[in-house]
Amino acid sequence: MKKDRVIYTAVFALITLILLCQYQARAPKRNFSDYRVYYDAGRDMIEGRNIYLYNAGEITPFKYAPVFAMFMAPISVFGKNVSAGIFFVLNILWIFLTLEISRRMIFFEEMSPWREYAVFAVVFLISFRALLHCLHSGQAGILIAFLAVCGLFFLSRGRDILAGFLIGFAVMIKYMPFIFVFYFLAKKRFKAAFAVILSMAFYAILPSVITGFKANMIMIGQWLPHITSTSLDGGSFLDIKNHSLWTIIRRLAGAGNELTALIAVVVLAAFLFFLAVRPCRGFVEDAKRRIFFQSVDYGMLFIMMVLLNPNAWLHNFAAMVFPVMILVYYLFRCDFKDGVVFALLAASFVLSSSGSYAVGGKAAQAMFEYYGAVVCSSLLLFAALLKVKIKGYCA
């Protein structure tokens, strides 16, 4: 076991080094992509400037709560190149911690170390496109997935308050993890739901220790309308690279059918949520298997969290690591005898890869993006999770 861990650690270090070298070669040429927005916000927080002033040279304005600028402040004291490198390495660490914590929730029976590593490798391969995009753009999707998975892990251990504060911080970065609150309410996990809401109030006030209470409240007042004005604008909402369920349905419905598209999305979202909330077939007595089927619900919610985001850029799909791990473990556990789940997962991977420029070129990429290949890929993952849930037992 010790030798296996040494090899695992060495592989982790090698992957980190290769990706970091690649990033350091590319990032400065692209002016660090979205990361420079986080970096500038962290410096503005330290220097007492307004973090919501939009500079024309930015890709996008800072859209997050002041507490995220406070979170970024410690690594924004360095030069941009060093700071971006630190954030990149942290993201790599968060990926592997997300895999490890997910393993502790999902694996209801022990596997040999090499079989575990095989699961990790397949999950990493399937999720690699979204993860790499998130890493290169310097976005926060990996951090959000890590916080949500950590929160759900502690929830499975009865630590509802800690779980709520972890998920609450994810909500303060991007609001879509709030979907877990609706799930907690539906499952009568009121303590966890209350903890998320309480934590949001705490995180809203926390930057006051740096800015002062009055200045912080002014920023909070600017933040709330800022989300709407910068995230729901027509340009980003209908962008071909926006893989939101809202966007693809509205695009396919055509101009003049906005209300029909809105109704279709709401009905579909309600149906998907109903499927996520409904209990699995039969009663699972074993505690670890019970956590596994709870994780199936969570996997469905992760998919909804991304697809229902009005701005579902590719980096948001880093959150698919968790549902993919459920399915890959399940297939390894049943020796790939569930042909339906295998076919759905394989089709999902093919579709999600089809929109890659490296696979099909520019024309194919545009076509698959326009017709929502990534959205369809995610819905196939949801269908695979539903198949596992309906089966109710992993023989």
Buried (B, 14 or more C-beta within 10 A) or exposed (E): EEEEEEEBEEEBEEBBEEBBEBBEEEBEEBEBBBBBBBBBBBBBBBEEEEBBEEEEEEEBBBBBBBBBBBBBBEBBEEEBEEBBBBBBBBBBBBBBEBBEBBBEBBBBEEBEBEEBBBBBEBBBEBBEBBBBBBBBBBBBBBBBBBBBBBBBBBBBEEBBBBBBBBBBBBBBBBBBBBBBBBBBBBBEBEBBBBBBBBBBEBBBBBBBEBBEEEBBBBBBEBBEEBBEEBBEEEEBBEBEBBBBBBBBBBBEBEEEBEEEBBEBBEEBBEEBBEBBBEEBEEEBEEEBBBBBBBBBBBBBBBBBBBBBBBBBBBBBBBBBBBBBBBBBBBBBBBEEEBEEBBEBBEBBBEBBBBBBEEEBEEEBBBEBBEEBBBBBBBBBBBBBBBBBBEBEEBE
